[in-house]
Amino acid sequence: MIYEVFRQERKGQAFQHAGSFHAPGRDFAETYAREFYGRRAESVALWIVPRDDVVAIEDFADELGRTYHRVDGYSLKGKLREARERAGNA
């Protein structure tokens, strides 16, 4: 079975994908992850997940056109200009 490893470098930081490895079971996977990703104190916490349990979501439909949820889809300068124009006309 293939396991994916996520590690946290410091308390409060987000977990990041560290790698993957083959292991015959959960106990071996936990031991291997501790040894490989935590032995030198480079991680404060680890998550190990069987690859089959990871759910991939790749299709994001935006039927409502909510581009303000994306950083590149919402023009703050344009909105500020519009607000200044309305404030000047009021």
Secondary structure, 3 states (H helix, E strand, C coil): CEEEEEEECCCCCCCEEEEEEECCCHHHHHHHHHHHHHCCCCCCEEEEEEHHHCCCCCCCCCCCCCHHHCHHHCCHHHHHHHHHHHHHHC
